[in-house]
Amino acid sequence: MSWYQQYEEFTNKEKETFREAANLLLRQTFLVSEREADRPYYRFVERYLEVFTGYFLLSGWDLMHIKRLAVIQLYNRYEKNRYNFTLQETIFLFILRLLYEEKQRDLRLTQQVLVSGRDIQEKYMALQIRNRLPAQEDMQRILRLFNRFSLLDLKRGHWKETDAVYVLYPSLTLVLDITGMENLAQWIAEQGVKEGLEDEISDQD
């Protein structure tokens, strides 16, 4: 049976869930089983993976199920409709990826990876990217952006608070892989607090 025939056999409720899940994937790229808001859609897509795969292939999208991470990712093979992170956003992504790896090593499989706003700020300063922290408004904007892509959620507190706690998701490891981390780490080490790097980030403030 083809994916379209399977879809035609869906109930009206299942077709509605299909539309919601498809639009969610197009909007946020990832569905993370660990994330409460994503979980029902993750399970639905996982159950009907062949139908979703066939549907998205029509318009040049590849649907990947990364079982070891319990993450479903939508990727455009023509590199269309992709969000391009700014330098400052990429640096924050790198910091969160480092924190994710560090925290995960100390956890059991069933535990969430939690970091605080203070953890993020301390890691930023430890990398010696700049002589001062970025504006609180910038950090809040970037974290909210990552939230929209199912990379993290606010667990406790408020986005603007230093003591706020965030849960990090395994989808972070797909946005910035090991090779990307190594390249970025080398670049940061070479640039340090050089004027060029300061200026590039300042232009985005």
Secondary structure, DSSP 8 states (H G I E B T S, - for coil): --HHHHHHTS-HHHHHHHHHHHHHHHHHSEEETTSTTTHHHHHHHHHTHHHHHHHHHTTTEEEEEETTTTEEEEEETT--S-----HHHHHHHHHHHHHHHHHHTTS-TTS-EEEEHHHHHHHHHHTTS-SS---HHHHHHHHHHHHHTTSEEEEES-TT-TT-EEEE-TTHHHHS-HHHHHHHHHHHHHHTT-HHHHHHHHTT-
